[in-house]
Amino acid sequence: MRAFRFISAVLCAAAVVCAPAGAGVSGGAGAITAGGKVGPLQIDKSNRAAVVAFAGKPDAEVQSITYGLSKYDALGYGCSSTSANDNFTLANDGPYCQTAFFIDTAHKSLEDFITTSSSYHMTNGIHIGTTVSAAQRALHTRADRSCLVVLKVDGQKALLRINFTGGKADTFVLHSTQRTAGLFNCTA
């Protein structure tokens, strides 16, 4: 095992550039927290360059504005030109992506994050596919059913939302408490 680690380290050093933590997974991978973390990124602090360093080159990028709110730059991953149950639009007419990072263009910082990718999870083990009842037990809270079935976890720096369809988690949304792109009204 030590020999394997040594060889891996040498090969990595010989290549000069080693892949980042989320490499190989389009759109990144890792833990999401109500403290505003998406892997190594932080809501209201990480900029576009940090997102691209973590998640890779986006499949799609849209600069837009929603109903008089701040302009945003949306970086989309796992994108297509058609809508499906496991994607969402970056702007009014697409593209439709599984993971998106929304950068507030005025503040140049990450303001919203949304994903349906199984590459992301919460630190307590909640992941895409977790049942509503298991998530409620893990978070010691009840799902809000006023618009969609959503579990809401409020942190000081961010608002974490877990959407459920058919009794299972299908979307994670993380909002800044300072500003938002305004695209996710039912999960706010």
Buried (B, 14 or more C-beta within 10 A) or exposed (E): EEEEEEEEEEEEEEEEEEEBEBEEBBBBBBEBBBBBBBBBBBBBEBBBEBBBBBBBEBBBBBEBEBEEBBEBBBBBBBBBEEEEEBBBBBBEEBBBBBBBBBBBBEBEBBBBBBBBBBBBBBEEEBBBEBBBEBBBEBBEEEBBEEEBBBBBBEBEBBBBBBBBBEEBBBBBBBBBBEBBBBBBEEBB
